[in-house]
Amino acid sequence: MGSIDYVKHAACYTKWHTSDAENIDMELTSPPSMAHVSHHPRMYPREHWLAGTKGRLIKVLSLACVFCIGLVLGSSARRPIQRNVTLHQSHCDLLPREPYQMSDKILKKLIDSVSRENIESWLWQTTRDFHVGGSDKGAKLAQKIKATWTSHEMKNVRVEIFRPLLSYPDMERANDVRLTKGSRVIYQLKASHLESQLETHPYMAYSSPGKVRGKPVYVNFGQSEDFDVLKSRGVTLNGTIAIMRYGKGQTLAKIKRAEENGIQGVLIYADPFDTESLDTEVPSGPAVPSDAVERGNIKSFPGDPVTPFLPATDDIYRMPRSDVQLPGIPVQPISAEDAQHLLRGIGGPSAPIRWQGRLNLSYNIGPGYKDAAEMQVL
C-alpha cells in the first residue's frame, strides 16, 4: 500500500474531527519504513502535552503559582519601605501615637504640682455664672479661657466663631405650670432663690412652644416598658400631661415616645432617688438642692439641629427648619420640690415598687387628681 488514507485518520492531525475531505489540504505518503504498516497496529503522532483540557489546566495552575510567588516577593520587598515610611510619618502630629511612657520621677512631679485649691478656684470661676450659649457671659468666659491657656505658654490658642441655631425662652414671661380648680390657681411653680441672678428662666432647649392643659399622669422614666405597664393597666394617656423622671434613656427618645402615645406635654424632673444619696446640699456638699432645675435639650446628635455632625460655620450647609425632626409637644423641666407638689394628690392605681422615688408622697399613676384639679403648662 503506497499511502495512508488521511481522511480516515484526520483526527490524528487536527483538533476537530473533519467530516469533509475537501477541506483538508494535505497529502500523506508512507515512508519506506512503513511499507508493512498494514500488518501491525497503526501508530499515530502523539498530541502536544499542552493541548486539550489537560493542557489548559496546567497553564492555569502555572499562572496561579507565578502570581502567588510574585505576591510573596512583593510583600517581602515592601516591608522595609513601609517600615521606613511609618517611622518618618510618626513625626506628624495628626497621626495617633502610642501612650506616652513617662518616668516615675516625672509622673510624681506632675502629680505633686496639682493643687486642689487651684482646681477649686478654676471650677468656681467657670461655673459661677450662667453662661448660656451665645450670651455675653459665654463670650467673656471663652476669652478668659484663652487668656489662661496663653499664660501657660500654650501656642496657637484662638477663639473660633460659630453660628448655630440656638433655643431661648421668652425672657419677659417665664414658662409656667399651674394647678387650677375652676378659676382658682391652687399651685404655681416656685422660682428658685437663685433664679433672679440667671440670664434665663429654666427651659428645655429646642422644646416645641405651646400651651396645654389636661390631667397629669406619672410615667416613671418614660421607657418603652413603662408605657407597656401603663397600657396593661388600661391607663388613658391621650390628651394627658406626663410627669417624667430624668435618666434611663435619652431625653429626646423619651419625649418622642410620650408624643407617640398621645401625651400632649411633658414635665421632667430629677428625683432625689436618682441623684446623689448624700444629704449635704451644694455648696457644702454634692447633693442637688430640692429647688434646683436641671436644664437640658432634646436633640440627639452632635451639633445644632440644622447642621448635625458639622460645625456651624458661615459656609456650611444648613437644613431647612421644616426638615428638622424634633418633638411637637412642649417640654418643661421642673425641680424636685415642684414635682412633689404636682405628684401629690394624683389618683388612680399605685405605681409599681420599682417606680417609687424618694419624694415624700405616695407615687400614683393617675390620670388626674383626686380633687379634680387641672394642670396647665403655659
Buried (B, 14 or more C-beta within 10 A) or exposed (E): EEEBEBEEEBEBEEEEEBEEEEEEEEEEEBEEEBEEBEEEEEEEEEEEEEEEEEEEEEEEEEEEEEEEEEEEEEEEEEEEEEEEEEEEEEEEEEEEEEEEEEEEEEEEEEEEEEEEEEEEEEEEEEEEBBBBEEBEEBEEBEEEBBEBEEEEEEEEBEEEEBBBBBBBBEEEEBBBBBBBEEEEEBBBBEBBEEBEEBBBBBBBBBBBEEEBBBBBBBBBBBBEEBBEBBEEEEBBBEBBBBBBBBBEBEBBBBBBBBBEBEBBBBBBBBBBEBBEEEEEBEEEEEBBBBBBBBBBBBBBEEBBBBBBEEBBEEEEEBBEEEEBEBBEBBBBBBBBBBBBBBBBBBBBEEBEEEBBBEBEBEBBBBBBBEEEBBBBBB
